[in-house]
Amino acid sequence: MNGLDSERSPTGREAAWANSVRPRRGHLLALLVLVASVITVLALWRSAYVREVRAAEARFVASTEDVLHRIEQRLGNYELIAGGGLSLFSSVNRPTPQQWYGYAAGMDLPQRVPSVVGLGFAGYLRRPLEELAREWEEAGYGHLDLRPLGDRPTYGPVMYLEPHTPENLAAIGFDLYSEPVRRQAMDRALDTGEPTLTGPVQLFMEDDDASGGLVLFVPVFREGRPLTPARRREVMLGWVFLPIRTGALVDEALNERRSEPDFVISDVTGGEPVALYASRGEVGNPAFTHSLRLDVSGRVWQLDFRSLPLHAAAPRLHGLQQTLALGLFASLLMYLVAWTLARTQSRAHALATRMTEDYRRSEQRFRAAMQYSAIGKVLLDSHGDVAEANPAFSRIVGLSQQSLVGVHFDDLFEDSSGPVTARHVGDAPEVSRQTRVLHRKGGHARHVQLTYAPVPGSVGEDIVGLIQAEDVTEQLRAQARVHALNRTLEQRVAQRTRELSEANQELETFAYSVSHDLRAPLRAIDGFSKVLMERYAGQLDESGQGYLQRVRGAANRMGELIDAMLLMSRLGRSPLKRERIDLSAMAAEVAEELRAADPEHPMRITIQPGLEAEGDATLLRNLLHNLLGNAWKFTRGHPDPRVEFGAEDGTFHVRDNGAGFDQEYVGKLFRPFQRLHDQKTFTGHGIGLASVKRIVQRHGGTISAEGVVGQGATFRFTLPEGEEEPAAE
């Protein structure tokens, strides 16, 4: 025993060591899961952070380019306005003040372009001051109030400036050429022949404390655009100019949009930046900056943009922070799960012991279910013999439990349906069921429903399946009685169907015979009344002739009603021949027939091209002829009759602007011989729309109508494709 204990002690120590190492490995694995998940979360968060910052920067750059485009477009509009003044000099050598005023007033600059102070003209004059004053007075401009005074080789006084505001009137006579910044722009426009913009200047027509602005000069020549600068000075008349407020220019270009980034506009034409405009001042710690340059009318502008701080420029970063926190929380959760699994591993052995006890109890429950179940149960071995049967099955068969053991199961039945087996679907066996006739000892044969399920036995035990047997003899007898009643009901339904078919045939025969039998007396009435009219018209007074006309009219109308009744009966009897129909082409043919039959009625018919449907060609032509003919009839007397045939979302429609109808009586439209209008105003027999409804129903579709008295009517119908003809009514 001591030797045996000495041999077993190392093994016990190894098992104890292994049991202590396993939890440590599980905790170490949980820690590795935590580290790996935290690293992954941080890497994904960093990637999303960089991507969001780049997207915000791209949106910022796109907004700066939009601002640049808007300002450039606005400056182009100024050149168009100045070019309009230039076109006035093309038509008149030198327009008078009245002509200039009329042109400027028509443009309505204060309302359309508030940033433009006015539209003016400055002359290009190279003569002594006295001669200039004399010529100015002779031209009708009054006394020359040139400012500033002094003799200069060249003058550029303001001659016209509209509109007539006090500031603009005070600017008349001011020598623009005397100011260096304006003169530089005027000389460039003269030398290049192109519109030129000045640098920032104080607008002379505003108060001293007003903000600065810009002036756009467009040269005016007597003969087109000379090629050389020297020739330009010889034929130079002056400059059309536009004084512009810089702040108002930007506000108009941006349409007072407050979502634009902050920016500063600087004039960098001379190399050194000169501030022109600042949007809303500096912003603290901008996330992005961007600069753009704009070449505009001889000047170079630089736009320096500054975005909002990073938290405002990229608001989604706040959501990424929350995502990071959620990811770290998920990492911690994964660590807790791994730690829990490691802890659970230590309990696996204890659970295995409990499973053994559970197996024993499960076996006890199975035995109890076999013993006390009200349903017969049998365990079969691999040969199909009874290995065990419960008391319920013993009562069904009429044999004791002990005598059933070893009996071949199929020998207990009278029929030969074969052994009950389980079918396998993949790896899982499928339960099978069947009903068989069982021979009960000392009694009548019983019908039992068998349910076979594979049941594995214990190790070394030959058990392959479990069969449950339920006595269903009384249920089968009840089902047989129900089936007998159903067969009787089917015979009664078939008999009623035959009677209904015979009644329908008799009704059709009656309608056909009545319509034919009525024609003979109608022909007699019409014939004899015609003879009376032809032979004895002279012997009848006017009232008698009127009575004969009414008799003939009534006979003709009754004939039409008979024809309509026959037509209705044929619509229900003729078989459908479905084919693909071009409804647009068919409608065009029907419209031509209507025009040929009634050329006195000027009608505009609009047919939507490409309309197709599946159906019987003859019936669909009848449908279109009735609907279009109905619209043709009820638009008579309208000054501008119109009919439209089209489709919307698979629904066809025929719309007219004729007499219309009261929507309250729409239910009468599709009934035979129902009319909503006076026979004297609109003739007809009231069968057309009833035929239309029958044709649509035979094609499996629906039809509806909408109308307003005096404003026309609209008929909508559907023709489903591939639909079988509905059952006859």
Phi and psi in degrees as a GROMACS rama.xvg file:
@    title "Ramachandran Plot"
@    xaxis  label "Phi"
@    yaxis  label "Psi"
@TYPE xy
-64.481  -43.237  ASN-2
-61.9218  -39.2652  GLY-3
-65.7131  -39.8017  LEU-4
-66.7545  -35.5899  ASP-5
-67.1152  -32.1091  SER-6
-73.6483  -32.0595  GLU-7
-84.8827  -23.0745  ARG-8
-62.2675  -42.4921  SER-9
-60.559  -38.6214  PRO-10
-64.0226  -39.4781  THR-11
-64.0735  -40.4992  GLY-12
-65.2081  -39.4494  ARG-13
-63.5826  -38.8327  GLU-14
-66.7509  -40.9619  ALA-15
-64.5334  -39.1516  ALA-16
-65.2215  -41.6033  TRP-17
-63.6438  -38.8541  ALA-18
-66.1863  -31.4767  ASN-19
-79.8756  -27.3835  SER-20
-77.6295  -36.2625  VAL-21
-57.7844  -46.4107  ARG-22
-61.3425  -36.0529  PRO-23
-64.5991  -41.9152  ARG-24
-61.7407  -39.9255  ARG-25
-64.1201  -41.2637  GLY-26
-68.4127  -37.4086  HIS-27
-63.955  -40.5103  LEU-28
-63.3078  -39.4728  LEU-29
-62.6168  -39.8324  ALA-30
-64.7881  -40.6088  LEU-31
-63.0269  -38.7963  LEU-32
-61.3946  -41.2174  VAL-33
-62.7008  -47.8408  LEU-34
-63.0812  -45.8114  VAL-35
-63.855  -41.5995  ALA-36
-67.9629  -38.0141  SER-37
-64.1005  -43.8466  VAL-38
-61.2357  -42.9327  ILE-39
-63.9836  -42.7777  THR-40
-63.292  -43.5474  VAL-41
-64.15  -40.348  LEU-42
-64.7601  -44.129  ALA-43
-65.5325  -39.3323  LEU-44
-64.2021  -41.0192  TRP-45
-64.1461  -41.1846  ARG-46
-62.9021  -44.4126  SER-47
-66.1262  -36.214  ALA-48
-62.453  -48.5648  TYR-49
-63.4082  -40.6191  VAL-50
-64.3258  -39.7392  ARG-51
-69.4969  -39.0156  GLU-52
-63.7938  -41.9066  VAL-53
-64.9889  -38.9962  ARG-54
-65.104  -39.9838  ALA-55
-64.7049  -39.1017  ALA-56
-65.9433  -38.0844  GLU-57
-64.4613  -40.0029  ALA-58
-64.5047  -37.7242  ARG-59
-64.8305  -45.4575  PHE-60
-62.9069  -39.8588  VAL-61
-63.6033  -38.5465  ALA-62
-67.3182  -34.7361  SER-63
-66.3706  -41.1617  THR-64
-65.6699  -33.9422  GLU-65
-65.0657  -41.4079  ASP-66
-61.2909  -45.3811  VAL-67
-59.6923  -43.1368  LEU-68
-64.5193  -40.2085  HIS-69
-65.3622  -43.2116  ARG-70
-66.3226  -41.2784  ILE-71
-63.117  -39.1758  GLU-72
-65.9008  -39.4393  GLN-73
-64.39  -41.4498  ARG-74
-64.7364  -34.4698  LEU-75
-64.3115  -35.2062  GLY-76
-64.4048  -35.9315  ASN-77
-63.4164  -40.9179  TYR-78
-63.4018  -35.1759  GLU-79
-65.8243  -38.9713  LEU-80
-64.9695  -45.1787  ILE-81
-65.4895  -34.7004  ALA-82
-64.9803  -29.1318  GLY-83
-64.4278  -40.0849  GLY-84
-64.3819  -35.6884  GLY-85
-63.8079  -36.9766  LEU-86
-65.0624  -26.9051  SER-87
-65.1338  -38.1997  LEU-88
-69.9626  -23.3934  PHE-89
-69.8027  -31.0509  SER-90
-90.7592  -27.2684  SER-91
-128.936  131.905  VAL-92
-56.1431  -49.7281  ASN-93
-146.011  106.055  ARG-94
-66.1593  150.9  PRO-95
-77.6315  164.752  THR-96
-57.5349  -35.1018  PRO-97
-66.8726  -40.4549  GLN-98
-64.8562  -41.1832  GLN-99
-65.275  -40.5277  TRP-100
-64.3255  -42.4533  TYR-101
-62.4192  -39.5563  GLY-102
-67.6773  -47.0732  TYR-103
-66.4365  -38.9539  ALA-104
-64.1202  -34.9148  ALA-105
-66.5073  -26.8222  GLY-106
-77.7299  -21.8499  MET-107
52.8093  55.9641  ASP-108
-62.0156  -42.637  LEU-109
-58.4439  -29.6452  PRO-110
-89.6174  -41.5135  GLN-111
-80.2299  -42.2107  ARG-112
-132.128  82.4893  VAL-113
-64.4498  -21.2543  PRO-114
-72.9376  -17.1206  SER-115
-91.3057  121.341  VAL-116
-70.0574  -35.7901  VAL-117
-178.811  174.302  GLY-118
-118.741  118.076  LEU-119
-130.78  172.846  GLY-120
-135.299  131.326  PHE-121
-116.194  125.512  ALA-122
-78.2848  154.303  GLY-123
-106.791  105.804  TYR-124
-122.245  131.139  LEU-125
-131.046  69.9097  ARG-126
-151.07  165.068  ARG-127
-59.0211  157.317  PRO-128
-63.0314  -40.0223  LEU-129
-65.0661  -43.9071  GLU-130
-64.439  -36.9368  GLU-131
-65.5581  -40.5078  LEU-132
-66.1733  -39.2049  ALA-133
-66.5349  -44.2348  ARG-134
-64.9095  -37.4758  GLU-135
-60.4137  -42.686  TRP-136
-71.9065  -37.7819  GLU-137
-67.0278  -29.2389  GLU-138
-76.8568  -6.6892  ALA-139
94.4156  12.6129  GLY-140
-89.4414  -1.86034  TYR-141
85.5371  -162.77  GLY-142
-72.8005  133.682  HIS-143
-78.7019  114.058  LEU-144
-104.568  72.5272  ASP-145
-75.852  133.259  LEU-146
-137.313  136.275  ARG-147
-76.7941  157.783  PRO-148
-72.8895  165.33  LEU-149
126.194  150.371  GLY-150
-83.5443  126.736  ASP-151
-136.587  151.668  ARG-152
-64.2683  -29.432  PRO-153
-139.152  140.047  THR-154
-123.192  151.415  TYR-155
-135.983  61.6134  GLY-156
-74.5948  152.16  PRO-157
-75.5436  117.445  VAL-158
-99.9473  -41.0593  MET-159
-127.549  144.285  TYR-160
-159.46  109.474  LEU-161
-116.753  151.268  GLU-162
-79.8948  172.703  PRO-163
-80.829  66.855  HIS-164
-88.1267  158.764  THR-165
-57.1106  -37.9937  PRO-166
-66.4064  -43.1379  GLU-167
-67.9221  -38.0933  ASN-168
-65.0134  -35.5385  LEU-169
-69.6562  -20.1269  ALA-170
-83.9556  -11.0979  ALA-171
-61.6531  129.34  ILE-172
94.9918  -8.41831  GLY-173
-70.9343  131.315  PHE-174
-84.2587  99.3931  ASP-175
-65.6887  -26.4571  LEU-176
-72.4793  -11.8506  TYR-177
-82.98  -12.6257  SER-178
-99.2547  129.227  GLU-179
-60.4943  -44.67  PRO-180
-65.8459  -43.7872  VAL-181
-67.0037  -41.8608  ARG-182
-60.0733  -38.6451  ARG-183
-60.6402  -43.0418  GLN-184
-70.1209  -37.0497  ALA-185
-67.2044  -39.776  MET-186
-65  -40.4276  ASP-187
-64.9923  -41.517  ARG-188
-62.7217  -37.4878  ALA-189
-67.2562  -41.7742  LEU-190
-74.9933  -36.6689  ASP-191
-95.4926  -21.2724  THR-192
73.8686  13.6683  GLY-193
-114.614  156.993  GLU-194
-60.0606  140.367  PRO-195
-134.765  138.705  THR-196
-106.743  139.803  LEU-197
-80.467  170.31  THR-198
-75.8796  -175.43  GLY-199
-64.4748  128.99  PRO-200
-135.745  161.478  VAL-201
-85.7946  118.376  GLN-202
-65.3569  122.876  LEU-203
-67.8195  -21.8069  PHE-204
-89.5114  3.16934  MET-205
-108.238  172.104  GLU-206
-68.65  163.84  ASP-207
-65.3901  -30.2549  ASP-208
-90.0073  5.79878  ASP-209
-76.5651  160.06  ALA-210
-72.888  160.064  SER-211
-75.9837  -179.099  GLY-212
-161.564  -160.26  GLY-213
-133.782  159.833  LEU-214
-131.605  128.947  VAL-215
-102.374  123.685  LEU-216
-111.376  133.326  PHE-217
-123.123  119.839  VAL-218
-70.1648  147.981  PRO-219
-121.552  123.087  VAL-220
-115.409  156.055  PHE-221
-73.5382  -29.1734  ARG-222
-135.396  82.6214  GLU-223
62.5758  -138.02  GLY-224
-121.724  99.368  ARG-225
-59.9828  153.992  PRO-226
-82.8342  -38.1036  LEU-227
-102.885  151.713  THR-228
-61.7585  -37.3121  PRO-229
-63.725  -43.8771  ALA-230
-65.4906  -33.4112  ARG-231
-63.0749  -41.8601  ARG-232
-66.6058  -30.0385  ARG-233
-70.8878  -36.5817  GLU-234
-105.159  13.8175  VAL-235
-72.7827  130.741  MET-236
-100.602  -36.7971  LEU-237
159.768  -155.874  GLY-238
-134.082  134.051  TRP-239
-84.0854  128.081  VAL-240
-132.673  152.418  PHE-241
-127.484  111.293  LEU-242
-75.4626  130.198  PRO-243
-126.523  134.142  ILE-244
-83.5688  123.539  ARG-245
-63.9735  -47.4668  THR-246
-61.517  -43.926  GLY-247
-65.6521  -33.3558  ALA-248
-57.2998  -49.5811  LEU-249
-67.8825  -40.6481  VAL-250
-62.6722  -40.5959  ASP-251
-67.3404  -38.3743  GLU-252
-64.6553  -37.2204  ALA-253
-93.5869  -3.98885  LEU-254
58.2539  37.5244  ASN-255
59.0015  32.3538  GLU-256
-79.7376  121.739  ARG-257
-90.271  -3.4181  ARG-258
-89.3619  -0.767767  SER-259
-72.6771  153.124  GLU-260
-69.1742  156.966  PRO-261
-69.5179  141.231  ASP-262
-155.081  162.724  PHE-263
-128.173  133.98  VAL-264
-105.206  127.721  ILE-265
-127.357  143.666  SER-266
-91.8737  114.933  ASP-267
-114.343  28.1409  VAL-268
-63.4804  -42.2735  THR-269
-87.5698  6.07572  GLY-270
101.913  -46.8847  GLY-271
-88.4428  129.77  GLU-272
-70.6057  136.43  PRO-273
-121.496  121.245  VAL-274
-66.0936  132.015  ALA-275
-110.738  -36.4218  LEU-276
-160.067  143.526  TYR-277
-133.437  131.495  ALA-278
-70.7562  -72.8527  SER-279
-132.088  15.2531  ARG-280
93.9116  -177.749  GLY-281
-75.6486  147.716  GLU-282
-113.976  144.044  VAL-283
-77.2313  129.819  GLY-284
50.2287  65.3064  ASN-285
-66.3093  148.441  PRO-286
-74.5288  -37.1077  ALA-287
-139.876  152.859  PHE-288
-131.884  151.519  THR-289
-155.938  139.969  HIS-290
-123.687  140.575  SER-291
-134.949  151.24  LEU-292
-116.015  147.412  ARG-293
-134.979  120.371  LEU-294
-91.2434  115.215  ASP-295
-137.79  113.13  VAL-296
48.7626  51.4055  SER-297
82.8261  1.75184  GLY-298
-118.447  157.695  ARG-299
-119.033  117.335  VAL-300
-107.351  144.843  TRP-301
-118.764  128.108  GLN-302
-109.565  115.15  LEU-303
-104.074  116.651  ASP-304
-104.693  144.06  PHE-305
-132.503  126.764  ARG-306
-84.7209  176.446  SER-307
-72.1134  167.339  LEU-308
-56.7763  162.959  PRO-309
-59.625  -37.8839  LEU-310
-67.9045  -26.4446  HIS-311
-90.9757  -34.3788  ALA-312
-70.8558  -32.2091  ALA-313
-127.028  77.4008  ALA-314
-65.6808  -18.9394  PRO-315
-72.6185  -12.9725  ARG-316
-62.9396  -30.3288  LEU-317
-62.6315  -38.8718  HIS-318
-65.8244  -33.8243  GLY-319
-66.6081  -33.7452  LEU-320
-63.1239  -42.3144  GLN-321
-65.042  -37.6216  GLN-322
-63.0728  -39.6663  THR-323
-61.46  -45.2872  LEU-324
-62.4022  -39.3753  ALA-325
-66.0274  -39.3409  LEU-326
-64.1824  -41.9413  GLY-327
-64.214  -39.0734  LEU-328
-63.7138  -39.8014  PHE-329
-64.0687  -37.904  ALA-330
-61.7912  -44.6235  SER-331
-62.6875  -37.2593  LEU-332
-65.3049  -41.2491  LEU-333
-61.941  -38.2439  MET-334
-62.6448  -42.2288  TYR-335
-64.3635  -37.1664  LEU-336
-64.305  -45.8741  VAL-337
-63.1053  -40.3467  ALA-338
-64.0369  -38.3797  TRP-339
-65.61  -39.8074  THR-340
-63.2181  -40.0278  LEU-341
-63.1704  -38.9746  ALA-342
-68.9336  -35.5341  ARG-343
-66.9715  -30.5039  THR-344
-59.5054  -33.9535  GLN-345
-70.3077  -17.9706  SER-346
-95.2192  -2.2471  ARG-347
-62.2673  -39.5574  ALA-348
-63.2055  -42.1972  HIS-349
-64.7674  -36.7341  ALA-350
-66.9582  -33.811  LEU-351
-63.3363  -38.4221  ALA-352
-64.8008  -42.1892  THR-353
-65.6241  -34.0056  ARG-354
-62.6175  -35.2742  MET-355
-62.4529  -43.3063  THR-356
-65.9021  -37.6856  GLU-357
-64.7905  -35.8068  ASP-358
-63.6086  -40.0147  TYR-359
-64.198  -42.0849  ARG-360
-69.3072  -34.3403  ARG-361
-63.0893  -39.347  SER-362
-63.2651  -38.8052  GLU-363
-64.6042  -41.3853  GLN-364
-64.1008  -38.7107  ARG-365
-63.8354  -41.4015  PHE-366
-65.028  -39.3753  ARG-367
-65.715  -39.4849  ALA-368
-64.1704  -38.9307  ALA-369
-64.5762  -41.5957  MET-370
-74.7777  -40.7311  GLN-371
-108.012  6.64875  TYR-372
-72.3386  142.015  SER-373
-80.3591  -8.35431  ALA-374
-100.364  137.461  ILE-375
-67.397  134.535  GLY-376
-134.532  139.906  LYS-377
-137.857  134.629  VAL-378
-98.6756  129.05  LEU-379
-109.788  147.793  LEU-380
-92.961  -174.579  ASP-381
-67.4117  -17.0781  SER-382
-93.7599  -1.04366  HIS-383
84.9597  14.4185  GLY-384
-93.0316  155.8  ASP-385
-75.7465  119.875  VAL-386
-93.468  -30.3656  ALA-387
-162.526  142.585  GLU-388
-135.355  147.18  ALA-389
-92.588  169.164  ASN-390
-61.1205  -33.4299  PRO-391
-62.7869  -42.7574  ALA-392
-67.8002  -33.7672  PHE-393
-62.6856  -39.0669  SER-394
-68.6271  -37.0324  ARG-395
-63.6014  -42.9242  ILE-396
-80.6744  -30.2733  VAL-397
88.5885  18.1942  GLY-398
-122.775  157.925  LEU-399
-75.1533  162.645  SER-400
-64.886  -40.082  GLN-401
-66.8404  -38.0531  GLN-402
-71.2139  -19.1334  SER-403
-80.1294  -24.5204  LEU-404
-64.2066  127.685  VAL-405
90.721  -8.63587  GLY-406
-77.89  135.802  VAL-407
-66.1353  128.009  HIS-408
-62.1811  -39.7765  PHE-409
-67.5393  -19.5223  ASP-410
-72.1491  -10.9287  ASP-411
-82.1766  -4.18848  LEU-412
-116.454  150.569  PHE-413
-82.7252  -33.8185  GLU-414
-83.086  170.774  ASP-415
-122.594  59.9073  SER-416
-79.5379  -6.97971  SER-417
93.6724  163.844  GLY-418
-67.6764  149.385  PRO-419
-79.8242  123.774  VAL-420
-133.396  164.245  THR-421
-100.127  136.42  ALA-422
-92.1505  144.729  ARG-423
-105.262  127.837  HIS-424
-112.382  101.536  VAL-425
71.7586  -130.075  GLY-426
-92.4316  -12.1994  ASP-427
-100.252  126.155  ALA-428
-70.9302  147.221  PRO-429
-105.012  134.835  GLU-430
-69.8938  136.058  VAL-431
-115.774  149.7  SER-432
-134.417  147.164  ARG-433
-160.128  156.882  GLN-434
-110.77  128.631  THR-435
-133.466  164.778  ARG-436
-96.5931  118.398  VAL-437
-101.944  137.457  LEU-438
-91.5667  111.656  HIS-439
-92.8399  128.413  ARG-440
-64.0838  127.634  LYS-441
75.3867  11.5868  GLY-442
-146.456  -169.596  GLY-443
-81.1805  162.607  HIS-444
-67.0734  142.374  ALA-445
-121.247  145.384  ARG-446
-93.4437  125.724  HIS-447
-124.075  143.198  VAL-448
-99.0553  121.175  GLN-449
-103.086  134.986  LEU-450
-122.899  117.797  THR-451
-104.179  132.867  TYR-452
-137.278  134.464  ALA-453
-69.5728  133.37  PRO-454
-132.454  117.401  VAL-455
-75.3511  142.853  PRO-456
-89.6638  177.847  GLY-457
-70.0783  170.274  SER-458
-62.1757  125.222  VAL-459
85.1424  3.67487  GLY-460
-108.814  129.075  GLU-461
-86.9641  79.3577  ASP-462
-128.411  126.032  ILE-463
-119.914  -20.2193  VAL-464
-161.938  162.884  GLY-465
-122.894  130.859  LEU-466
-117.345  129.209  ILE-467
-105.404  133.121  GLN-468
-121.28  125.521  ALA-469
-121.342  133.183  GLU-470
-77.608  111.628  ASP-471
-116.502  25.1029  VAL-472
-61.4192  -47.6803  THR-473
-66.6007  -34.8909  GLU-474
-64.8543  -41.9797  GLN-475
-65.7348  -37.2951  LEU-476
-64.1829  -40.2786  ARG-477
-64.7767  -40.0328  ALA-478
-63.6889  -37.7446  GLN-479
-62.6676  -40.7547  ALA-480
-64.2453  -39.5907  ARG-481
-63.8387  -41.8415  VAL-482
-62.3911  -39.17  HIS-483
-62.5696  -41.3678  ALA-484
-64.1545  -39.6369  LEU-485
-62.5578  -41.4678  ASN-486
-62.3882  -39.9272  ARG-487
-62.7834  -40.8808  THR-488
-64.8433  -39.8704  LEU-489
-62.4745  -40.3981  GLU-490
-63.1841  -39.4355  GLN-491
-66.7243  -39.65  ARG-492
-64.4147  -42.6197  VAL-493
-62.1651  -39.9774  ALA-494
-63.499  -44.0228  GLN-495
-64.7426  -34.5551  ARG-496
-65.5798  -43.1107  THR-497
-62.227  -42.0391  ARG-498
-62.7904  -39.7298  GLU-499
-66.2216  -41.2052  LEU-500
-62.3536  -42.8458  SER-501
-64.0223  -37.9006  GLU-502
-65.1158  -40.2803  ALA-503
-63.1086  -42.3691  ASN-504
-63.2387  -40.7657  GLN-505
-63.7849  -38.3715  GLU-506
-64.69  -42.3468  LEU-507
-63.4416  -42.3871  GLU-508
-64.0038  -38.9339  THR-509
-63.8016  -45.2802  PHE-510
-62.7054  -41.4477  ALA-511
-66.9125  -44.0509  TYR-512
-68.9109  -39.3796  SER-513
-63.2524  -43.0604  VAL-514
-63.6862  -36.3374  SER-515
-76.6654  -38.1024  HIS-516
-67.7049  -28.8794  ASP-517
-74.614  -20.8781  LEU-518
-68.7615  -34.5893  ARG-519
-62.7123  -52.7429  ALA-520
-64.4509  -31.3562  PRO-521
-64.8756  -43.363  LEU-522
-63.1843  -36.9252  ARG-523
-65.4537  -44.6706  ALA-524
-60.7314  -46.1293  ILE-525
-66.703  -41.0179  ASP-526
-66.5914  -49.3218  GLY-527
-66.7424  -35.6544  PHE-528
-67.3416  -33.0769  SER-529
-67.4146  -40.2863  LYS-530
-63.4309  -42.0423  VAL-531
-59.6869  -41.9894  LEU-532
-66.3795  -38.3874  MET-533
-79.0783  -40.6412  GLU-534
-95.4045  -33.9271  ARG-535
-118.044  21.6609  TYR-536
-63.2932  -34.163  ALA-537
-69.3966  -23.7223  GLY-538
-89.1704  -4.95946  GLN-539
-106.285  142.697  LEU-540
-78.9381  -176.007  ASP-541
-65.0653  -35.7345  GLU-542
-66.4982  -41.296  SER-543
-63.611  -43.3803  GLY-544
-62.5082  -37.1423  GLN-545
-63.5481  -39.2387  GLY-546
-63.5534  -40.8398  TYR-547
-63.9703  -39.6221  LEU-548
-62.11  -40.0936  GLN-549
-65.3296  -39.045  ARG-550
-61.9275  -45.8157  VAL-551
-65.8438  -40.7533  ARG-552
-62.6623  -41.9033  GLY-553
-64.9979  -38.1212  ALA-554
-64.8778  -43.858  ALA-555
-63.3571  -40.2539  ASN-556
-65.4555  -39.0115  ARG-557
-65.3216  -36.3687  MET-558
-61.8549  -41.0267  GLY-559
-64.4319  -38.2006  GLU-560
-65.4995  -37.4262  LEU-561
-63.5707  -44.7168  ILE-562
-60.5477  -40.2813  ASP-563
-65.5085  -38.4822  ALA-564
-65.4291  -39.9584  MET-565
-64.5394  -39.8981  LEU-566
-61.8426  -43.1318  LEU-567
-61.7764  -39.7106  MET-568
-67.9458  -36.1868  SER-569
-68.7268  -33.6899  ARG-570
-61.0429  -30.5642  LEU-571
-86.8238  -15.4591  GLY-572
-100.259  -32.7774  ARG-573
-69.8651  137.102  SER-574
-73.1376  150.591  PRO-575
-80.1086  133.723  LEU-576
-116.314  92.4989  LYS-577
-76.1669  137.448  ARG-578
-158.022  167.901  GLU-579
-79.9862  123.89  ARG-580
-117.448  134.379  ILE-581
-86.7292  95.5878  ASP-582
-66.9835  -31.2872  LEU-583
-63.023  -46.7171  SER-584
-65.5411  -40.4307  ALA-585
-64.1675  -40.9265  MET-586
-64.8754  -37.2394  ALA-587
-64.0591  -39.2915  ALA-588
-64.5958  -43.2468  GLU-589
-62.5699  -39.9365  VAL-590
-62.7939  -40.8147  ALA-591
-63.9459  -38.9929  GLU-592
-63.1596  -40.3392  GLU-593
-65.2728  -40.8075  LEU-594
-64.395  -41.0692  ARG-595
-66.4966  -36.0974  ALA-596
-76.0841  -25.4036  ALA-597
-139.797  72.3332  ASP-598
-69.8621  -14.4184  PRO-599
-77.8317  -9.13379  GLU-600
-102.007  102.002  HIS-601
-76.3743  111.139  PRO-602
-125.024  137.318  MET-603
-102.121  112.871  ARG-604
-110.535  121.842  ILE-605
-106.017  123.029  THR-606
-119.96  121.702  ILE-607
-69.9929  127.903  GLN-608
-75.6122  157.953  PRO-609
78.6584  15.6272  GLY-610
-84.0078  125.399  LEU-611
-132.14  156.479  GLU-612
-155.802  166.445  ALA-613
-111.106  123.232  GLU-614
176.821  -171.139  GLY-615
-81.5323  124.286  ASP-616
-63.1675  -42.258  ALA-617
-65.7424  -44.3577  THR-618
-68.0731  -39.9197  LEU-619
-67.6262  -34.4746  LEU-620
-65.4257  -40.0133  ARG-621
-60.6329  -42.1821  ASN-622
-60.0595  -50.9181  LEU-623
-65.1283  -37.3813  LEU-624
-64.597  -39.3337  HIS-625
-69.2943  -44.6052  ASN-626
-68.827  -47.8473  LEU-627
-68.0422  -38.1392  LEU-628
-65.6639  -36.0192  GLY-629
-62.7951  -45.1053  ASN-630
-65.0646  -39.0248  ALA-631
-59.9266  -42.7907  TRP-632
-69.2965  -45.3138  LYS-633
-83.9483  -0.846971  PHE-634
-97.2045  1.81684  THR-635
-65.9184  133.632  ARG-636
93.4283  -9.2945  GLY-637
-79.6269  139.553  HIS-638
-66.356  -29.4137  PRO-639
-136.225  74.3627  ASP-640
-70.8484  135.77  PRO-641
-139.189  142.155  ARG-642
-133.347  138.051  VAL-643
-128.387  133.224  GLU-644
-121.092  120.037  PHE-645
-157.665  -166.978  GLY-646
-148.934  146.529  ALA-647
-140.146  120.511  GLU-648
54.5429  43.5532  ASP-649
81.1146  2.5024  GLY-650
-111.441  122.764  THR-651
-83.523  153.388  PHE-652
-147.049  149.525  HIS-653
-123.72  116.404  VAL-654
-120.797  137.656  ARG-655
-136.916  166.989  ASP-656
-114.614  37.7903  ASN-657
-89.583  -140.39  GLY-658
-70.3034  -28.2172  ALA-659
68.6479  -169.039  GLY-660
-157.709  166.186  PHE-661
-79.6982  123.739  ASP-662
-61.8993  -19.7719  GLN-663
-65.6124  -27.0904  GLU-664
-105.755  25.5387  TYR-665
-66.0106  -25.2214  VAL-666
-66.5142  -19.6314  GLY-667
-84.8186  -12.8877  LYS-668
-61.7418  -42.1605  LEU-669
-98.6574  16.2881  PHE-670
-94.2479  141.776  ARG-671
-62.4472  138.88  PRO-672
64.6176  19.7907  PHE-673
-99.281  134.417  GLN-674
-132.672  143.745  ARG-675
-108.513  -0.181875  LEU-676
-129.989  161.082  HIS-677
-68.1207  138.601  ASP-678
-63.6538  -31.2611  GLN-679
-71.2978  -34.22  LYS-680
-79.0598  -47.6858  THR-681
-132.361  110.551  PHE-682
-72.673  160.145  THR-683
154.169  167.488  GLY-684
-113.842  4.1297  HIS-685
73.917  26.1299  GLY-686
-114.847  -12.4717  ILE-687
-64.3342  -51.0486  GLY-688
-69.6511  -30.8259  LEU-689
-64.1228  -39.0692  ALA-690
-64.1277  -40.3336  SER-691
-60.333  -45.7156  VAL-692
-62.389  -41.1575  LYS-693
-63.6531  -41.3683  ARG-694
-64.3104  -44.3356  ILE-695
-63.6838  -41.735  VAL-696
-66.0023  -37.0216  GLN-697
-65.4213  -25.9572  ARG-698
-88.7648  4.70601  HIS-699
80.8451  16.1183  GLY-700
-106.375  -173.542  GLY-701
-130.585  157.897  THR-702
-140.239  143.448  ILE-703
-143.767  166.342  SER-704
-141.063  145.289  ALA-705
-134.462  140.899  GLU-706
-158.21  157.024  GLY-707
-133.59  133.182  VAL-708
-60.8894  124.587  VAL-709
82.49  -4.10328  GLY-710
-122.005  4.09587  GLN-711
104.632  -179.496  GLY-712
-142.108  156.614  ALA-713
-133.611  125.59  THR-714
-110.891  124.671  PHE-715
-116.788  135.583  ARG-716
-145.86  156.87  PHE-717
-121.147  150.011  THR-718
-132.37  84.1621  LEU-719
-61.5815  144.756  PRO-720
-90.9677  141.461  GLU-721
74.9961  9.14758  GLY-722
-82.8385  139.128  GLU-723
-76.6768  153.525  GLU-724
-65.0239  128.12  GLU-725
-63.7194  159.241  PRO-726
-60.0819  145.302  ALA-727
-64.009  141.256  ALA-728
